[in-house]
Amino acid sequence: MASRRRMLLKVIILGDSGVGKTSLMNQYVNKKFSNQYKATIGADFLTKEVQIDDRLFTLQIWDTAGQERFQSLGVAFYRGADCCVLVYDVNVTKSFERLNSWREEFLIQASPSDPENFPFVVLGNKIDVDGGNSRTVSEKKAKAWCASKGNIPYFETSAKEGFNVEAAFECIARNAIKNEPEEEIYLPDTIDVGGAGRQQRSSGCEC
Amino acid sequence: MADAPAAGGCSPQQDYPTIDPTSFDVVICGTGLPESVLAAACAAAGKSVLHIDPNPFYGSLFSSLPFPSLPSFLSPSPSPSSASSSSSAAAVDLRRRSMYTEVETTGEAPEPSRRFTVDLVGPRVLYCADEAVDLLIRSGGSHHVEFKSVEGGTLLYWEGGLYPVPDSRKAIFKDTTLQLTEKNLLFRFFKLVQSHIAADAAAAGEGEGEASGKLPDEYLDLPFVEFLKQQRLSPKMRAVVLYAIGMADYDQDGVDSCDGLLSTREAVKTIALYSSSIGRFANAEGAFIYPMYGHGELPQAFCRCAAVKGALYVLRMPATSLLVDEDKKRYVGIRLASGQDIMCQQLIVDPSYEIPSLDMPCTTPVSNSPRKVARGICIISSSVKRDSSNVLVVFPPKSLEEEQVTAVRVLQLSSNLAVCPPGMFMAYLSTPCTDAFTGKKCISKAIDALFTTKASDDLEGHSETTSENNTEGVKPTLLWSCVYLQEITQGTSGTALSCPMPDQNLDYRSILESTKKLFSDICPNEEFLPRNSAPKYADDDSDSSEITR
């Protein structure tokens, strides 16, 4: 039973508006980047099949759909996440400073069973901007913060150039797998009325 | 919560963000289910939508609250009379009213209290085949909520005991309490209704269709109770069909209850929904499903759909007044607690806001005596039905006492829905009423009939043993309860729309019906949440990735 749920990994991406959450997702899943910024419209979640150590998983990556702009993500968004990705813009100090409140918000809302060991991954994005000259948050500073929060894995990325995105998401997937499933409340008999939601279809559900 | 002292307009404005842009097609206040469905529908129809809520959470009057938040929600401290930020001629103050009265709580809050999630709309379920489910699928909201079955089925309280309602051929067959003639009559009745439903569905599909099997109009126009008598169903079977399947609220045998008299036409529709619900989802047992984590998940699912379609969301943002045009004929915007004015074509507010009437012709149907519903919330130590987690119980009229004119419905939920810790159960009760005394008496009697209270501590020692061999005779122990009254208002239209309240029904059909009507007022030429409105990358051809099937 447990293996059924573990096929599907829910990943949520948090961080201030405009740090590149959607771009990172798009670069990873679709290998595409658009310079045109629009506050996220149209993306619910993206999925990608990943193979980790000969096992296949479906990574379901949830975007904030703009609801992060005024800190208005509902508790339902956070539920059942297997890994939480915190993103900031290395050129915007404020977005780095806000990582702590995003992390706390996640822990309060998702209330994972083992908050100390819940997998986070931090991404410092937009390192390509201005050849790195407009950078205001140093790698050292970011790594120090990650270390202080229980050694959160840290990646510097450029969604625009696709730099380090693949590696970051592989780490995200590996960490999500390690996240022990919470109580088996999802199983075995939750009814997914849409037929293909966050849960793998159980056998014989097609009716 | 922003309990700003009413000290002359100096509210902590620095806490409120500034919203950009400052003009929208639609502004919605409150994130109850109707408002959230409207937000999703308007966004899907291409409208720009600003959706705000004064609370830090979604759901308004349709929320599921963590247990510790319930008391302050039911009995809010009087809101500071909206610190009139220079109430100009072009704005009228917006006031909130409390919909809840007569709140009465007993027992100690169980620990850990945060693990209990309390519905404000209970008892409520979805039929597997009802419109709420279809809307979730159509909008893409079904990705955000999962359900479990009310797998214990329905129990009818009859002659002091709980009787499992035979709602299928198999159940009737297996029932050991019925006599053979009773079974035959019930079989025949269901067959008659089923063939009507089949004929009706066929006719609807083809315009003109097979009329054979259809019940003649003279039957359909009959009060359902008369039809059941004609079918020679026994009083107990009539109670089953009227109250436990037809979900009638009022005594159908009462002489003076013309109001709540269920017609055969209406009842047959409900039975059709009931039977099409059974088996709709392979892993659902019975006709009813309940959302994991409580009903508050549903508004969130629709808000998420709206956000994906571009609606802007701002929680913790109260509205203080409505903006009026020069002639004071129309509402043209809203003033936020931040002092910011937002202009809009259409305003929608949740029913806890009182819309001040303007000098315009009022399209609001004013009902002089608001309907009420008495609700109860209980935490109990074991299940009312052995080996069942989630169960519906119906007390037909007169089953609790001779004067009881309304049915009382009880929904028991278990920890498998993540609404309480293992070993505990939540039970929700409701009954429509006109006055507090009658309504609350009904709820209390139902609570007494189902549960026992362990008033004194010296009984504690026995609790271990009794809960372990919980045989049929042992009633669950009531640990905590809250009984209160809630007003019911209808959705109203005008230049500011007011959405419907959670009603006394077991499902959302009537609320969604009014919501649809409100939508057609706003977008007369648009389809209500069209089938293809499930989110996908619609705006960018290069991004046409497969997200949903």
Interface residues (C-beta under 8 A of the other chain):
Chain A: N26 V29 N30 K32 S34 K38 I41 G42 A43 D44 F45 L46 T47 A65 G66 Q67 R69 F70 Q71 S72 G74 V75 A76 F77 R79 I185 Y186 D189 T190 I191 D192 V193 G194 G195 A196 G197 R198 Q199 S202 G204 C205 E206 C207
Chain B: P17 I19 F57 Y58 C128 V133 L136 I137 G140 S142 H143 H144 V145 E146 F147 K148 S149 G279 R280 F281 A282 N283 A284 I289 M292 Y293 E297 Q300 A301 C303 R304 C305 A307 V308 K309 G310 L312 Y313 V314 L315 R316 M317 S415 N416 A418 P535 K536 Y537 A538 D539 D540 S542 D543 S545 E546 I547 T548 R549
